[in-house]
Every structure is written in structure tokens, then in C-alpha cells.
Amino acid sequence: QVQLVESGGGLVQSGGSLRLSCTFSGNIRSVYAMAWYRQAPSEQRELVARIHTSGATNYKTSVRGRFTISGDSAKGSVDLEMTNLLPEDTAVYYCAVTTDLQGYMTERPDNWGQGTQVTVTP
């Protein structure tokens, strides 16, 4: 009954920018945090960025300073602005919503989108 839909993925050259957007709706009990994950081929899914409802943010070290997460839990949206993209950023990107502290601390969001492909060429 919960839907998360990503958009904004695509193909871009190194140094380029993309803005990913995610809208979520449905019977989400509460929003503790919103996040973006990514998974490259043959790699484990990893946390890229997350934002707590307080506004506090966390970033994967390799994207810090290049990516910016923002969101509005009341509106049901979370965005990821990506700049200075690198080939190693190529992955399927997923938005996710965490509904409690346990999920936040263990990095196990309760709700996931379907993913959007980001491809960065040299």
C-alpha cells in the first residue's frame, strides 16, 4: 500500500549533473528518515545519503561535497542533487523511507522505490 517512485535517472558524462526525485505515498505510519541508496552491477547495495526529519544529513564519503539530499516528509518527496558525477557513480539508485529509529540505525529502511538507472560515461 506504500508506493515510492523515482525519476530523473539517465546517462551523463563525467563532470555532469543529475537530479533524482522520489515521491512517496500510501499508508506510511511515520517518516523517521529518507534516504538514497545505490547498487552497482555485482556490488552490494550501499547508502549514498540520508536525511533525518530534523534536517540532519549523512553522506557516503565518496559523494560528500558532490551530492546533496533534500526532502519534505510532509509532502512525500526526497531529492538527490548530484554534481561532478564520476563513472564510479554508475548504479541503480533507490529512494527509501525509514519509519523508526531501529531502521535508521541498522540501515534497513522499511520502504523502497523501484530504482532509477544512473550511468556516467568517462
N, C-alpha and C positions, 0 to 999 in steps of 0.2 A: 504493500500500500504506500510505500515511500518511493519516490522517483527522484533520481538525480541525473541531470542531463548536461554533459559537457559540450562545448563548442569552441571554435577558434583555432584548432589544430591545423597544421599544414606543413608545407615544405618551405624552408627558408635557407639562405646562405649563411655561412658563418658571419657573425657580427650583426646579424639581423635581429628583428624583434617580433614577438608574437604576444597576443593577449588571449589567454584562455579564460573562458567564462563557464560557470556552472550555476544552474538553477536547481533548487530542490523544493519539493513539495510533498504533501501527504501527511500521514499521521506520525510525525516525529515528536516524540514525547517532549524533548527539550534539546537545545543545542549547547553543548559544552565547548566545542571547538570545531573549526572547519579546517580542512587540510587538502593539500595536493600531494599525491604520490606519483611515482613513475616506475615503469618496468621496461627495461631494455631487453632485446632478444637474449635468451639464455641467462638472464640475470634475475636476481631476486628483486621483488618489488621494494622500493625504498621511499622513505619520507623525503619530500622535497621542501615543503614549507607548511606551516600550520599557524593558525591564528585562534587564540582564545577569545571568548566573547568579551573579555576585558580589553582586548586590543593587543595584548602581548603576542609576540610572534617568535617563531623558531624557524631556522633555515638550515638545510644541509650546507655544510661548509663550502662545498664547491660552487654553490649558487649564490652564496651570500654576496650582496652588493650588486648582483645582476638581476635577481628575481625579486619581485615584491608581491606579497599576498595581501589581499584586502577582501572584506566581506561584510555582509549585513545579514545577520541571522534572522532578523525580523522579516526582511524581505525574501529570505531564502536564496541568497546568492553568495558566491565566493569566486573571486577572480585571481588569476596569476599573471602578472605582467612580467614578461621575460625579455631581457635585453642582452645584447652582446652574446648571442647564442653560439654554442660550440658544438661540433659534431658529437661529442660525448653526451650532449643533452638529448640526443635522439632516443625516443622512447614513446611508449603509450602512457599518457598522463591521465590520472584518475582523480576526480574530486571525491572527498569523503567527509562525512559528518560524524563526529563523536558526541555521544549523548550523556556521558558521565565521566567522572574523574578516572575510574578504573580503565576505561577505554583510552583515555588520554595518556595515562602513564605507561600503559603497555603497548601503545601504538596499535591498537586494534579498533579502528572505527567501526561503528555499527552499520553504517550505510555507505554504499559505494555507487559511483556512476559507472557507465559502461566503458568509458575511456575514449580518449581522442589522440590520434597519432600526431606526433611532432617529429619531423625529420629535418635535420640540419646538415647541409652539404658543406664540404670543405671550401 
